């Protein structure tokens, strides 16, 4: 099999939705099966989640879990690179529905070890031979997989899980593993009742059962910990009463010394978690009243009488394990899967015919399984997407819409919204008039509403006016004005012309067409990046305030994210968060400096330091590690800062706009030369 065919198979295989349909394909003599997710919104697990338990005790597992869920700076170390990734992924599954939005680097190479000194929270993996080196870094939690140990920096004051919840978890896990069927063993000196293929299937079945149980043990743990969140959410007001929630988690008699200690543990844990980005994303879903597998599990355990663990003596794990009801009624049994195998022989260059063939086969299968609702829903899902892929957009959307009558849980609202956004206005109107579905109508209305409320003064112009030949000063001025770059002042245009023709005789100087094109690409590239920042939720700026420049992802003392500035302020947006993590007006800046710091693990780090007149999030100085771009950023922010100072002094607001224009020109010209 060629690499091209292999890549084609991996990139073009349709992924089944949650349900009872699996999709298989062949890679030479190897059959790869894509199983569906057990519940909608929950990722498929294709490796043993029990793996970390082979290396760590239950107490260590819970300790690592706590470090991850409280957003610590965790480094996993092992001499087996493959093992690092599997263990890290396991803990990401354990904490669902919380999702990791921070820095995630499963393998750090030797020349990247200095990344463990970065601020903010992260999960990183390193080779075990570097353990002693990274252990010298302050503020880390080092998880040694090979040794089964967890080393927490002494300066960290980490909370622990509430004792009652932790004990329930240990008891439940022990009972489940004890009752787990033993896997069959093939011995070379004894005949086996199973063929090798049957043996593999049995192993896979056992692994799947264990995975389901481990997922649910941890899901019950999360339900026990955060069940009470819903009681203090007020969706209509978009309000969460955190103080009441924390008070609720500590509502226990404190006369006894051991109970007082437990109260302190619990309140410390939840106070820490409430400040994390993971919890805030989870909370946002609760305020939106999202229906997902966590909600189902929450409701299920309520049915079994566990409504308020903070007041009941037993948690959901205890209640369910002691009741006669199935311990895992949601996921206790593997569904009987129908398998569809993709055609083996197909020209990788003819993707449309490939999808057309699959669509017709699935349509034939759909016609004979009308009584199997779950399977029919899976077929509708795949057929709808395949129709869109081959250009039958309206028909595909209509097919996807039929999911509302079969299994509304797998209705791909986000995918449908993306498809509709790609349609022009006429096609969208045809779709709206042709199909009267409430779901489609609501999605289209939402798209039109957001389009109408867009930032019209930030429309990005398409351009086809780039000169094909070298241009002199007269034609250069005409091109600049035609392209509507906002450069009106003749002196500014002439200065730009001079900067793009350095080294030429000024009497015969011409801007080369490639130079003009490179300059314009840099200008528009910056404009597009700045426009994208406005689409991030929580980014609120005044109507007349424009984002002038934004960085790629960088490291700062506020975490990892993007730095930017407008005519009025400098801001920082933290990775995985909404809104501004740091924002200071130019009038509130005390000083801007270029600095260099020496690191034991790496070369010198060039930084831009912005000193505020007051503190922001407990810090007076904002430090950005900008390496090669540091001087450019210093020049641009300093230009804007000085312009604002002069405008305030002379009371001439036009100076601010001139400074902003200078910043855009400097950025485009300098980056063209880099």
Secondary structure, DSSP 8 states (H G I E B T S, - for coil): --HHHHHHHHHH-----SSSEEEEEEETTEEEEE---SSTTS----S-TTGGGGTS-HHHHHHHHHHHHTT-EEEEEES-HHHHHHHHHHHHHHTTTS---SEEES---GGGGGGGG-SS-EEEEEEGGGHHHHHTSTT-EEEETTTTEEEE-TT-------HHHHHHHHHHHHHHHHHS-------TTS--SS-HHHHHHHHHHHHHHHHHHHHHHHHHHHHHHHGGGGGGEEGGGTEE-HHHHHHHHT-S--SSHHHHHHHHHHHHHHHHHHTSHHHHHHHHHHHTT--SHHHHHHHHHHHTT-S-TTTSSS-HHHHHHHSSS-TTTTTSS----EEEE--S---TT-HHHHHHHHHHHHHHHHHT-TT-HHHHHHHHHHHHHHHHHTT-HHHHHHHHHTHHHH-GGG--HHHHHHHHHTS-HHHHHHHHHH---HHHHHHHHHHHHHHHTS-GGG---------SS-B-HHHHHHHHHHTT-S---HHHHHHHHHHHTTTS-TTT--B-HHHHHHHHHHHHHHHHHHHHHTTSTT----TT--EEEE-SSEEETTEEEEEEEESSEEEEEETT--S-SEEEEGGGEEEEEEEEE--SSSS-EEEEEEEEEEEETTEEEEEEE-GGGHHHHHHHHHHHHHHHHHHHHHT-THHHHHHHHHHHHHHHHHHHH-
